[in-house]
Amino acid sequence: MGAAQSFQWATQYPDFLDICVPFCGSARTSLHNQVFLEGQKSALLAAKHISSAGSGADRIETKGQEKRSRTWTDDQRITGLKAFGRGYAGWGFSQAFYRERLHEKFYKAPDLESFLVNFWEAWALSKDPENLLVMLRTWQTGDVSLQEPYNGDFEMAMASIKAKTLVLPSKTDLYFPPEDSEYEVKCMSPGVGKLDVFPSVSENPPFHRMDIWCRLVCMTDEMPDLGPLGWWTARQHGGCEVVGRTACEDLC
């Protein structure tokens, strides 16, 4: 959800930011994304025999039973979180990831079931179900236009961005497809936004600081200051400020 926050800052405080780099995210949660999240929410709540009240809403509660509906027994928590993890398994990694059996190559899983149990269920079981529901609702209702002075005008909100904005979607992302990012950039003022689709077979690939740094150099013809850690990382990898702009030519 970091990309959503980046877009929020860029639209809420357009005169404050100089550079904005949202990756693997969106300025407005798409309907398809809401549907995915609604499935996850319903799977989690089913462990308590409770139904969702709909996208962007909470759960259906009986009056006077609110506290009970938000208190989880150990069995409910484990059952719900395991279902949440398995549901996410088909979205957190792409079709290509599984087709190429990268769960075996990179995660050393002997088979699919082991991967689902040891990676996805283990990940989900480390969470608090109520925290997940709050985060999920925030994600479902994400829309930078739902604030003054835009009042629901998404195109106006995107056009208000003044910061140089480098939008980095993953090629195979199922909930933040490049087509959505393309429209976001299209709505920005000329010269403000740039779309750079990141090749990856995982949904939210790990972006190295050097990758982003080089893309910013290519976009702005400047050497953005990423702070002490950014400079150290760039130097460690022969960054542009050390060997010149040509170090980033492959990315440009």
HELIX and SHEET records of a PDB file:
HELIX    1   1 GLY A    2  GLN A   12  1                                  11    
HELIX    2   2 LEU A   31  ALA A   46  1                                  16    
HELIX    3   3 GLU A   66  SER A   69  1                                   4    
HELIX    4   4 ASP A   74  GLY A   92  1                                  19    
HELIX    5   5 GLN A   95  ARG A   99  1                                   5    
HELIX    6   6 LEU A  102  LYS A  105  1                                   4    
HELIX    7   7 LEU A  112  PHE A  115  1                                   4    
HELIX    8   8 LEU A  116  GLU A  121  3                                   6    
HELIX    9   9 ALA A  122  LEU A  125  1                                   4    
HELIX   10  10 PRO A  129  GLN A  140  1                                  12    
HELIX   11  11 PHE A  154  ALA A  159  1                                   6    
HELIX   12  12 PRO A  178  CYS A  187  1                                  10    
HELIX   13  13 ARG A  209  THR A  220  1                                  12    
HELIX   14  14 GLY A  227  GLN A  236  1                                  10    
HELIX   15  15 CYS A  240  VAL A  243  1                                   4    
HELIX   16  16 ARG A  245  CYS A  248  5                                   4    
SHEET    1   A 3 ILE A  19  CYS A  20  0                                        
SHEET    2   A 3 LYS A 164  VAL A 167  1                                        
SHEET    3   A 3 GLY A 193  LEU A 195  1                                        
END                                                                             
